[in-house]
Amino acid sequence: MPNSNKGLILLHKSGAVPVVEAQSIDVMLSPALYTLKQEALEIGFAHQAKKLAPAVLDELLDEGEYRYGAFKQNEVWVFVAYKPSQVMEALRRSGIEPSSVHKLYFAQQSAEMFATPIEVDAHTVLSLVGGVVTVMPKALLGQQRTLRFDESFHPRSGGVSLGADKSSLIATKEAIVLSIALVVWGVLFGIEGMGYSHQKSQQTHVIDEMLSQHTVLQSQYTRDSIAQKYRKRDTQERAKRRFLKEVSSVVRYGGVLQSLEIQGETFKAILEVKTPSSYNTIDASIKVKQLGNNQIQLEANA
């Protein structure tokens, strides 16, 4: 059910049709503020459809910065694009601060509610034409009655943010989870590094004590041999940290971590990226393999 604590307004280029006043509101965009295209595609989830939206809508869009959304309607995927700057301009023209907007919806998400035309201003209405909510001149209606926009038009689900596309809550949650994971890794590396520092100090103390008791061991060659025994683990951990740093870098620039495997001296990670070819050059110690389906595998050995 719609959030009853949120007001809902219909926003058009000419201004807004207010319903209630609230500190935090939801906004439904008129078709005048977004571009729409319907496609019957074999896609399972909204976050997958969202990734295709720029390509599907590309030929319909003018120059400018767009955000995208996607939702399924009557077994057909609906792809939409909107300009945040244009929406914010219409909000301010209506005396509404963009910061008070909780979610944006598109009129097409409540298409069935526009079967009877809705008056937007003195000259314009929104009406259903071929299943698509369309802006029409009021003069074309003749004596046909119109309805008032109200809270009942609130979609039951979906919605995007004004500044960043949230048509897929899954994608947002993944980003949050990955951010938390990276923070946890950083903390663990810090703790582990402190442990190494303490352990290395103890090892050095043991070696110095042995050398003081056995003068025959004090040659440079013998000292290096003893120290070498304690270096293997440090070398392995350095390689692990270098590998995870590269994985973190890919995630930071839009990659999605699919799996991470660390077994002994072998490290592997599979990530989903937008352009696999751009990751051909990475740290020289790490092998990059393209797996298809926009996936790459990073592999390194200590």
C-alpha positions as CSV (number, residue, x, y, z in Angstrom):
1,M,0.0,0.0,0.0
2,P,1.2,3.6,-0.6
3,N,2.9,5.3,2.3
4,S,0.1,7.3,3.9
5,N,2.7,9.6,5.6
6,K,3.8,10.9,2.3
7,G,1.9,13.6,0.3
8,L,1.6,13.0,-3.5
9,I,1.7,15.7,-6.2
10,L,1.5,15.5,-10.0
11,L,4.3,17.5,-11.5
12,H,4.1,19.0,-15.0
13,K,6.4,21.4,-16.9
14,S,4.0,24.2,-16.1
15,G,4.0,23.4,-12.4
16,A,2.6,21.1,-9.8
17,V,-0.9,19.9,-9.0
18,P,-0.8,19.8,-5.2
19,V,-2.8,17.3,-3.1
20,V,-1.6,17.6,0.5
21,E,1.1,19.5,2.3
22,A,3.8,17.5,4.0
23,Q,7.5,17.9,5.0
24,S,8.3,14.9,2.8
25,I,6.4,14.3,-0.4
26,D,6.3,11.8,-3.3
27,V,6.1,13.2,-6.8
28,M,4.4,11.7,-9.9
29,L,6.0,13.0,-13.1
30,S,3.8,14.0,-16.1
31,P,4.9,12.5,-19.4
32,A,6.1,16.0,-20.3
33,L,9.0,15.4,-17.9
34,Y,10.1,11.9,-19.0
35,T,10.8,9.9,-22.1
36,L,9.2,6.4,-22.4
37,K,9.6,3.3,-24.5
38,Q,8.0,-0.1,-24.1
39,E,9.8,-3.3,-25.1
40,A,8.8,-7.0,-24.8
41,L,12.2,-8.4,-23.6
42,E,13.2,-11.6,-21.9
43,I,14.4,-9.9,-18.7
44,G,13.8,-11.3,-15.2
45,F,14.5,-8.4,-12.9
46,A,14.2,-4.6,-12.8
47,H,17.8,-4.0,-12.0
48,Q,18.7,-6.0,-15.2
49,A,16.3,-3.9,-17.2
50,K,17.6,-0.7,-15.8
51,K,21.1,-1.5,-17.2
52,L,19.6,-1.7,-20.7
53,A,17.6,1.5,-20.4
54,P,20.3,3.9,-21.8
55,A,20.7,1.7,-24.9
56,V,16.9,1.2,-25.4
57,L,16.2,5.0,-25.1
58,D,19.3,6.4,-26.7
59,E,17.8,7.4,-30.1
60,L,14.9,9.2,-28.3
61,L,16.9,11.4,-26.1
62,D,18.4,14.9,-26.6
63,E,21.8,16.0,-25.2
64,G,22.0,16.2,-21.4
65,E,22.4,14.2,-18.2
66,Y,19.7,11.6,-17.7
67,R,18.6,9.2,-14.9
68,Y,16.8,6.0,-15.8
69,G,14.1,3.7,-14.5
70,A,12.5,0.4,-15.6
71,F,9.3,-1.4,-14.5
72,K,7.2,-4.2,-15.9
73,Q,3.6,-3.6,-17.0
74,N,1.3,-6.1,-18.6
75,E,4.2,-8.5,-19.4
76,V,6.0,-5.6,-21.2
77,W,9.0,-3.7,-19.8
78,V,8.7,0.0,-19.7
79,F,11.9,2.0,-19.9
80,V,12.0,5.7,-18.8
81,A,14.5,8.5,-18.7
82,Y,14.3,11.8,-17.0
83,K,16.5,14.9,-16.5
84,P,17.0,15.6,-12.8
85,S,17.7,19.3,-13.6
86,Q,14.4,19.6,-15.5
87,V,12.5,18.1,-12.6
88,M,14.1,20.3,-10.0
89,E,13.4,23.4,-12.2
90,A,9.7,22.4,-12.3
91,L,9.6,21.8,-8.5
92,R,11.1,25.2,-7.7
93,R,8.7,26.8,-10.1
94,S,6.0,25.3,-8.0
95,G,7.6,26.5,-4.7
96,I,8.7,23.0,-3.7
97,E,12.2,22.4,-2.4
98,P,13.8,19.3,-4.2
99,S,15.2,18.3,-0.8
100,S,11.7,17.6,0.4
101,V,11.1,15.0,-2.4
102,H,11.1,11.4,-1.1
103,K,10.5,9.5,-4.3
104,L,9.7,10.1,-7.9
105,Y,7.1,8.0,-9.8
106,F,6.0,8.1,-13.4
107,A,2.4,8.6,-14.5
108,Q,2.7,5.4,-16.6
109,Q,3.1,3.4,-13.4
110,S,-0.6,4.2,-12.6
111,A,-1.7,4.1,-16.2
112,E,-5.2,2.6,-15.5
113,M,-6.0,5.6,-13.3
114,F,-5.8,7.9,-16.3
115,A,-8.6,6.2,-18.3
116,T,-10.6,9.3,-17.4
117,P,-8.6,12.4,-18.3
118,I,-6.9,14.3,-15.5
119,E,-6.7,18.1,-15.8
120,V,-3.1,19.4,-15.5
121,D,-3.7,23.1,-16.2
122,A,-6.2,25.3,-18.0
123,H,-5.0,24.0,-21.4
124,T,-3.7,20.5,-20.8
125,V,-4.9,17.1,-19.6
126,L,-3.3,13.7,-19.2
127,S,-5.2,10.8,-20.8
128,L,-4.7,7.2,-21.7
129,V,-4.0,6.7,-25.4
130,G,-3.2,3.1,-26.5
131,G,-2.3,2.2,-23.0
132,V,0.2,5.0,-22.6
133,V,-0.4,8.1,-20.4
134,T,-0.2,11.0,-22.9
135,V,-0.3,14.8,-22.7
136,M,-3.2,16.2,-24.7
137,P,-4.8,19.6,-25.4
138,K,-7.9,20.1,-23.2
139,A,-9.7,21.4,-26.3
140,L,-9.7,17.9,-27.8
141,L,-12.0,16.6,-25.1
142,G,-15.0,18.6,-25.9
143,Q,-17.6,18.1,-23.2
144,Q,-15.9,15.0,-21.8
145,R,-15.5,15.2,-18.0
146,T,-12.2,15.2,-16.3
147,L,-11.2,14.0,-12.8
148,R,-9.0,15.5,-10.1
149,F,-5.6,14.0,-9.3
150,D,-5.5,12.6,-5.7
151,E,-3.7,10.2,-3.4
152,S,-5.4,7.2,-5.1
153,F,-2.9,7.6,-8.0
154,H,0.0,6.6,-5.7
155,P,1.7,3.5,-7.2
156,R,1.9,0.5,-4.9
157,S,5.7,0.0,-5.5
158,G,8.7,1.1,-7.4
159,G,9.9,4.7,-7.6
160,V,13.3,6.4,-8.1
161,S,15.2,9.1,-6.3
162,L,15.5,12.6,-7.8
163,G,19.3,12.6,-8.0
164,A,20.2,9.0,-8.5
165,D,18.4,6.1,-10.2
166,K,16.8,3.7,-7.7
167,S,14.5,1.8,-10.0
168,S,16.2,-1.3,-8.6
169,L,16.4,-1.5,-4.8
170,I,18.5,-4.6,-5.2
171,A,21.3,-2.6,-6.9
172,T,21.2,0.0,-4.0
173,K,21.4,-2.8,-1.4
174,E,24.3,-4.4,-3.2
175,A,26.2,-1.2,-3.2
176,I,25.6,-0.7,0.5
177,V,26.7,-4.3,1.3
178,L,29.8,-4.0,-0.8
179,S,30.7,-0.7,0.9
180,I,30.3,-2.3,4.3
181,A,32.3,-5.3,3.2
182,L,35.2,-3.1,2.0
183,V,35.2,-1.2,5.3
184,V,35.3,-4.5,7.2
185,W,38.2,-5.7,5.1
186,G,40.0,-2.4,5.8
187,V,39.5,-2.9,9.6
188,L,40.7,-6.5,9.4
189,F,43.7,-5.5,7.4
190,G,44.6,-2.9,10.0
191,I,44.2,-5.3,12.9
192,E,46.2,-8.0,11.0
193,G,48.9,-5.4,10.1
194,M,49.3,-4.5,13.8
195,G,49.6,-8.2,14.6
196,Y,52.3,-8.6,12.0
197,S,54.2,-5.6,13.3
198,H,54.1,-7.1,16.8
199,Q,55.0,-10.6,15.6
200,K,57.9,-9.3,13.4
201,S,59.3,-7.4,16.4
202,Q,59.2,-10.6,18.5
203,Q,60.9,-12.6,15.7
204,T,63.6,-10.0,15.4
205,H,64.2,-10.1,19.2
206,V,64.5,-13.9,19.1
207,I,67.0,-13.8,16.2
208,D,69.1,-11.1,17.9
209,E,69.1,-13.2,21.1
210,M,70.2,-16.3,19.2
211,L,73.0,-14.3,17.5
212,S,74.3,-13.0,20.8
213,Q,74.5,-16.5,22.2
214,H,76.1,-18.1,19.1
215,T,78.7,-15.8,17.5
216,V,79.1,-18.2,14.6
217,L,75.7,-17.1,13.4
218,Q,76.7,-13.5,13.1
219,S,77.9,-13.5,9.5
220,Q,75.6,-11.6,7.1
221,Y,74.9,-14.8,5.1
222,T,73.6,-16.7,8.1
223,R,71.6,-13.7,9.4
224,D,69.8,-13.5,6.0
225,S,69.1,-17.3,6.1
226,I,67.4,-17.0,9.4
227,A,65.4,-13.9,8.5
228,Q,64.3,-15.6,5.3
229,K,62.4,-18.2,7.4
230,Y,60.2,-15.5,8.8
231,R,59.6,-13.6,5.5
232,K,57.4,-16.2,3.7
233,R,54.2,-15.3,5.6
234,D,54.8,-11.6,5.3
235,T,55.3,-11.9,1.5
236,Q,52.1,-13.9,1.2
237,E,50.1,-11.4,3.2
238,R,51.5,-8.5,1.2
239,A,50.4,-10.3,-2.0
240,K,46.9,-10.8,-0.5
241,R,46.6,-7.2,0.4
242,R,47.7,-6.1,-3.0
243,F,45.1,-8.4,-4.6
244,L,42.3,-7.2,-2.4
245,K,43.3,-3.6,-3.1
246,E,42.8,-4.2,-6.8
247,V,39.4,-5.9,-6.2
248,S,38.4,-2.9,-4.1
249,S,39.5,-0.6,-6.9
250,V,37.3,-2.4,-9.5
251,V,34.3,-2.3,-7.1
252,R,34.8,1.4,-6.4
253,Y,34.5,2.2,-10.1
254,G,31.2,0.3,-10.6
255,G,32.1,-3.4,-10.5
256,V,30.0,-5.9,-8.6
257,L,31.8,-8.6,-6.6
258,Q,30.3,-12.0,-7.4
259,S,32.7,-14.3,-5.5
260,L,36.0,-14.2,-3.6
261,E,38.2,-17.2,-3.0
262,I,41.4,-17.2,-0.9
263,Q,43.1,-20.6,-0.6
264,G,46.6,-20.7,0.7
265,E,48.8,-18.8,-1.8
266,T,46.1,-18.6,-4.5
267,F,43.6,-15.7,-4.7
268,K,40.6,-15.5,-7.1
269,A,37.7,-13.0,-7.5
270,I,34.9,-12.9,-10.1
271,L,33.3,-9.5,-10.7
272,E,30.6,-8.1,-13.0
273,V,31.7,-4.9,-14.8
274,K,30.3,-2.7,-17.5
275,T,33.2,-2.9,-19.9
276,P,35.4,-6.0,-19.4
277,S,37.9,-4.8,-22.0
278,S,38.9,-1.8,-19.8
279,Y,40.4,-4.1,-17.2
280,N,43.0,-5.7,-19.5
281,T,45.8,-3.8,-17.7
282,I,45.8,-4.0,-14.0
283,D,48.6,-4.8,-11.4
284,A,51.2,-6.9,-13.3
285,S,51.1,-9.6,-10.6
286,I,47.4,-10.2,-11.3
287,K,46.0,-12.2,-14.2
288,V,42.7,-10.9,-15.7
289,K,40.4,-13.3,-17.6
290,Q,37.2,-12.4,-19.4
291,L,34.4,-14.9,-18.6
292,G,31.7,-13.4,-20.8
293,N,28.4,-11.9,-19.6
294,N,30.3,-8.8,-18.5
295,Q,32.3,-10.9,-16.0
296,I,36.0,-10.9,-15.3
297,Q,38.2,-13.1,-13.1
298,L,41.2,-11.7,-11.2
299,E,43.7,-14.3,-10.1
300,A,47.0,-14.0,-8.3
301,N,49.5,-16.1,-6.4
302,A,51.6,-15.2,-3.4
